[in-house]
Amino acid sequence: MSILASQQPAPHDAPGCAYVDGAFIPLADARIPMLDRGFVRSDATYDVTHMWKGQFFRLDDYIERFYASMAGLRMEIDETPAELRALILEAARRSGLEDAYVQMTCTRGVPPAGSRDPRMCKNRLSLFVQPFVWISRPEQQESGLKMVVAKTPRIPSEAVDQRIKNFHWLDLTRGIFEAYDQGADVAVHPSIHGGLTEGAGFNIFCLKGRTLSTPAEGIFEGMTRRTVIELAPSHQLEVAVGRVNAEQLYEADEVFLTSTAGGVMPVREIDGRLVGNGRPGPVTLSLRKAYWALHEHPDYTTALTGAEA
């Protein structure tokens, strides 16, 4: 079979909407230039928010974090936070979706011919809306996830500040393969200093007694993680943000992951060892229920009403 004959056409009926170069287009048609440093150098930042049952969750918080990430990488876009908010709402409205994964991205842009100087680039905003993405689907969460502690360390924050959401995922991708090779679902990465950090798109919590522990080192400070920390007092839980090691996970009463792509997700097994009785624990389930209940709370949600055609 020839190379041309083996190529598959783009799925132009794929659901979703994108905003690229100042225009709304079908997601399947969205492109960035080959020479954009976001593509050739991973010189980009992004953030991911979500819409659930037609309403965004903590949209302004996600936008604020996106602008903080851009500032951390010395990037700027022309759009104000209010203008970006309006673009996100309009793209979501045009997508026709009720439950959606929404990504906003800033790439460094294309440098002048022959230049390697990032200061010469015009930073580029793009965003897209697609059907909601799950790390662990609700039916999978009923039994809980199998996890391993990866041997691959997380890229240290001394090199790449993990508080800035980035595309440096080769360590995380190695962890994904480590998990799959061991018959597990996900992997959490150690730091080069020995404690645990995070996994591919998620933070981690472990519960012992009434204390929730979550790593502070080498992590992206997730919005779902923030929400769980905020919910903890109403569940009579103390939160310890600091060093967490593998032994704490092995000895924990409950372990769960947090992510925009799935919420609060129970872990039932780590490195072949059962967590608790091997079933999702009551605190995890209570926090999961409370997290999703906030998706109907007016203080946390933004409806699509008011989006302009």
C-alpha positions as CSV (number, residue, x, y, z in Angstrom):
1,M,0.0,0.0,0.0
2,S,1.4,3.4,-0.9
3,I,1.8,6.2,1.7
4,L,-0.9,8.3,0.1
5,A,-3.3,5.4,-0.1
6,S,-2.8,4.6,3.6
7,Q,-3.7,8.1,4.8
8,Q,-7.0,8.6,6.4
9,P,-9.2,11.6,5.9
10,A,-9.8,14.0,8.8
11,P,-13.0,13.2,10.8
12,H,-14.9,16.3,9.6
13,D,-18.0,15.1,11.5
14,A,-16.0,15.0,14.8
15,P,-18.0,16.9,17.4
16,G,-16.5,20.1,18.8
17,C,-15.6,23.7,18.0
18,A,-12.3,25.6,17.9
19,Y,-11.2,29.2,17.9
20,V,-8.0,29.7,15.8
21,D,-6.6,32.9,14.2
22,G,-9.6,34.9,15.2
23,A,-12.3,32.6,13.8
24,F,-14.6,29.8,15.0
25,I,-14.2,26.7,13.0
26,P,-15.0,22.9,13.3
27,L,-12.6,21.3,15.6
28,A,-11.5,18.8,13.0
29,D,-10.3,21.7,10.8
30,A,-8.2,23.4,13.5
31,R,-4.5,23.8,12.7
32,I,-1.4,25.6,14.0
33,P,1.6,26.5,11.8
34,M,4.3,23.8,11.6
35,L,7.0,26.4,12.6
36,D,5.2,27.6,15.7
37,R,7.5,27.1,18.7
38,G,4.6,25.6,20.5
39,F,4.9,22.7,18.2
40,V,8.6,22.5,17.5
41,R,9.9,23.4,21.0
42,S,6.9,22.6,23.3
43,D,7.0,26.4,24.0
44,A,3.5,26.7,25.1
45,T,1.1,26.8,28.1
46,Y,-2.5,25.8,28.4
47,D,-5.3,25.3,30.8
48,V,-8.3,23.0,30.7
49,T,-11.7,23.8,32.1
50,H,-14.9,21.9,31.7
51,M,-18.6,22.2,31.1
52,W,-21.1,19.9,32.8
53,K,-24.8,19.8,32.0
54,G,-24.4,23.0,30.1
55,Q,-22.6,25.0,32.8
56,F,-18.9,25.8,33.3
57,F,-17.3,25.0,36.6
58,R,-15.0,27.6,38.2
59,L,-14.5,29.2,34.8
60,D,-13.0,32.5,36.1
61,D,-10.6,30.6,38.3
62,Y,-9.3,28.6,35.4
63,I,-8.9,31.7,33.3
64,E,-7.0,33.5,36.1
65,R,-4.7,30.5,36.3
66,F,-4.1,30.5,32.5
67,Y,-3.0,34.2,32.6
68,A,-0.7,33.4,35.5
69,S,0.9,30.6,33.5
70,M,1.4,32.9,30.5
71,A,3.0,35.5,32.7
72,G,5.3,32.8,34.1
73,L,6.5,32.0,30.6
74,R,6.7,35.7,29.5
75,M,3.8,35.4,27.1
76,E,1.0,37.8,26.4
77,I,-2.1,37.7,24.3
78,D,-4.2,40.6,23.0
79,E,-7.4,39.3,24.6
80,T,-8.4,40.4,28.1
81,P,-9.7,37.8,30.6
82,A,-13.2,39.0,30.0
83,E,-12.8,38.7,26.2
84,L,-11.3,35.2,26.6
85,R,-14.2,34.3,28.8
86,A,-16.7,35.4,26.0
87,L,-14.7,33.4,23.4
88,I,-14.9,30.2,25.5
89,L,-18.6,30.6,26.1
90,E,-19.3,31.2,22.4
91,A,-17.1,28.2,21.3
92,A,-19.0,26.1,23.8
93,R,-22.4,27.3,22.6
94,R,-21.4,26.6,19.0
95,S,-20.2,23.1,19.8
96,G,-23.7,22.1,20.8
97,L,-22.3,19.9,23.7
98,E,-23.6,19.7,27.2
99,D,-20.6,17.9,28.8
100,A,-17.4,19.2,27.4
101,Y,-13.6,19.4,27.8
102,V,-12.4,22.9,27.0
103,Q,-8.7,23.8,26.4
104,M,-7.2,27.2,26.0
105,T,-3.7,27.3,24.7
106,C,-1.0,30.0,24.2
107,T,1.9,29.1,22.0
108,R,5.0,31.2,21.5
109,G,4.3,31.7,17.8
110,V,6.4,31.6,14.7
111,P,9.8,33.4,14.8
112,P,11.1,35.4,11.9
113,A,12.9,33.3,9.3
114,G,16.3,32.3,10.5
115,S,15.7,33.5,14.1
116,R,15.7,31.5,17.4
117,D,14.8,34.5,19.5
118,P,11.5,33.9,21.3
119,R,11.1,37.6,21.9
120,M,10.5,38.0,18.2
121,C,7.4,35.8,18.2
122,K,3.8,36.9,18.2
123,N,2.2,34.8,20.9
124,R,-0.8,32.8,19.6
125,L,-4.1,32.1,21.4
126,S,-6.3,29.1,20.4
127,L,-9.0,27.1,22.1
128,F,-11.2,24.2,21.5
129,V,-14.2,22.4,22.9
130,Q,-14.7,18.7,22.6
131,P,-16.8,16.0,24.4
132,F,-15.8,15.5,28.1
133,V,-12.6,13.5,28.6
134,W,-12.4,11.0,31.5
135,I,-9.3,9.7,33.2
136,S,-11.6,7.2,34.9
137,R,-15.2,6.9,33.8
138,P,-17.9,6.7,36.5
139,E,-18.5,3.0,36.0
140,Q,-14.7,2.4,36.4
141,Q,-14.8,4.5,39.6
142,E,-17.3,2.1,41.1
143,S,-14.5,-0.4,41.7
144,G,-11.6,2.0,41.8
145,L,-8.3,2.4,39.9
146,K,-5.2,0.3,39.9
147,M,-2.1,2.5,40.3
148,V,1.7,2.0,40.3
149,V,4.4,4.2,41.7
150,A,6.5,4.9,38.6
151,K,10.2,4.5,38.4
152,T,10.5,7.5,36.1
153,P,10.9,10.7,38.2
154,R,8.9,13.8,37.4
155,I,10.8,16.5,35.6
156,P,12.0,18.7,38.5
157,S,10.5,22.1,39.1
158,E,14.0,23.5,39.2
159,A,14.1,22.8,35.5
160,V,10.4,23.2,34.5
161,D,8.1,24.9,37.0
162,Q,5.2,22.4,37.2
163,R,3.0,25.1,38.6
164,I,2.8,26.4,35.0
165,K,0.7,24.0,32.9
166,N,3.0,22.7,30.1
167,F,3.4,20.2,27.3
168,H,6.5,18.5,28.8
169,W,4.8,15.1,29.1
170,L,7.6,12.7,28.1
171,D,8.1,11.6,31.8
172,L,4.4,11.3,32.3
173,T,4.1,9.3,29.1
174,R,6.8,6.9,30.3
175,G,4.7,6.5,33.5
176,I,1.6,5.7,31.5
177,F,3.5,2.9,29.8
178,E,4.8,1.7,33.1
179,A,1.3,1.4,34.4
180,Y,0.0,-0.4,31.4
181,D,3.0,-2.8,31.4
182,Q,2.0,-3.8,34.9
183,G,-1.7,-4.2,34.3
184,A,-2.5,-1.0,36.1
185,D,-4.5,2.1,35.0
186,V,-2.4,5.0,36.1
187,A,1.0,5.9,37.6
188,V,2.2,8.5,40.1
189,H,5.7,9.8,39.8
190,P,8.4,10.3,42.4
191,S,10.4,13.5,42.5
192,I,14.2,13.4,42.2
193,H,14.2,14.2,45.9
194,G,12.3,11.0,46.8
195,G,8.8,12.2,47.6
196,L,5.8,11.7,45.3
197,T,4.5,14.3,42.9
198,E,1.6,13.7,40.5
199,G,0.5,11.6,37.5
200,A,-0.5,12.3,34.0
201,G,-3.2,15.0,34.4
202,F,-4.0,14.3,38.1
203,N,-3.1,15.1,41.7
204,I,-3.1,12.5,44.5
205,F,-4.5,12.4,48.0
206,C,-4.2,9.8,50.8
207,L,-6.3,9.6,53.9
208,K,-5.1,8.3,57.3
209,G,-7.6,8.8,60.1
210,R,-9.1,12.2,59.5
211,T,-6.0,13.7,57.8
212,L,-5.8,14.1,54.0
213,S,-2.2,14.4,52.7
214,T,-1.3,15.7,49.3
215,P,2.1,16.4,47.8
216,A,3.4,20.0,47.5
217,E,6.5,19.3,45.5
218,G,6.8,19.1,41.7
219,I,3.0,19.4,41.0
220,F,0.6,21.4,39.0
221,E,-1.8,22.8,41.6
222,G,-5.0,21.4,40.1
223,M,-8.4,23.1,40.4
224,T,-10.1,19.9,41.5
225,R,-7.3,19.5,44.1
226,R,-8.1,23.1,45.3
227,T,-11.8,22.3,45.5
228,V,-11.1,19.2,47.6
229,I,-8.9,21.2,50.0
230,E,-11.8,23.7,50.3
231,L,-14.3,21.0,50.9
232,A,-12.2,19.2,53.6
233,P,-13.3,21.3,56.6
234,S,-17.0,20.6,56.0
235,H,-16.1,16.9,56.1
236,Q,-14.2,17.3,59.4
237,L,-10.9,16.6,57.6
238,E,-7.5,18.2,58.2
239,V,-5.3,18.7,55.1
240,A,-1.5,18.3,55.2
241,V,0.1,19.8,52.1
242,G,3.7,18.7,52.0
243,R,5.9,15.6,51.4
244,V,4.1,12.4,50.7
245,N,6.0,9.1,50.2
246,A,5.0,5.7,48.8
247,E,4.8,4.2,52.2
248,Q,2.0,6.6,53.2
249,L,0.0,5.4,50.2
250,Y,0.6,1.7,51.1
251,E,-0.6,2.3,54.7
252,A,-3.4,4.8,53.9
253,D,-7.1,4.1,54.7
254,E,-8.1,5.6,51.4
255,V,-6.3,7.0,48.3
256,F,-7.9,9.0,45.5
257,L,-6.9,11.1,42.5
258,T,-8.3,14.5,41.5
259,S,-8.5,15.9,38.0
260,T,-10.7,18.2,35.8
261,A,-11.0,15.0,33.6
262,G,-12.9,13.0,36.1
263,G,-13.3,14.8,39.4
264,V,-12.5,12.7,42.6
265,M,-11.4,9.2,41.5
266,P,-10.9,6.3,44.0
267,V,-7.8,4.1,43.9
268,R,-8.2,0.6,45.1
269,E,-4.8,-0.9,44.5
270,I,-1.2,0.4,44.5
271,D,1.8,-1.7,43.3
272,G,-0.4,-4.8,43.7
273,R,-1.4,-3.9,47.3
274,L,-5.0,-3.2,48.2
275,V,-5.9,0.2,49.6
276,G,-8.0,-0.4,52.7
277,N,-10.5,-3.2,51.9
278,G,-9.9,-2.8,48.2
279,R,-13.1,-0.8,47.6
280,P,-13.7,3.0,47.3
281,G,-13.8,4.4,50.8
282,P,-16.6,6.4,52.4
283,V,-14.6,9.7,52.6
284,T,-13.6,9.5,49.0
285,L,-17.2,8.8,48.0
286,S,-18.5,11.7,50.1
287,L,-16.0,14.1,48.6
288,R,-16.8,12.9,45.1
289,K,-20.5,13.5,45.7
290,A,-19.8,17.0,47.2
291,Y,-17.5,17.9,44.3
292,W,-20.2,17.1,41.7
293,A,-22.9,18.8,43.7
294,L,-20.9,22.1,43.4
295,H,-21.5,21.8,39.6
296,E,-25.0,22.9,40.4
297,H,-24.1,25.7,42.8
298,P,-24.5,29.2,41.4
299,D,-21.3,30.4,43.2
300,Y,-19.2,27.9,41.2
301,T,-20.9,27.8,37.8
302,T,-21.3,29.8,34.7
303,A,-24.1,29.1,32.2
304,L,-23.9,29.6,28.4
305,T,-26.6,32.3,28.5
306,G,-25.3,35.5,27.1
307,A,-22.9,34.0,24.6
308,E,-23.0,36.0,21.4
309,A,-23.6,34.6,18.0
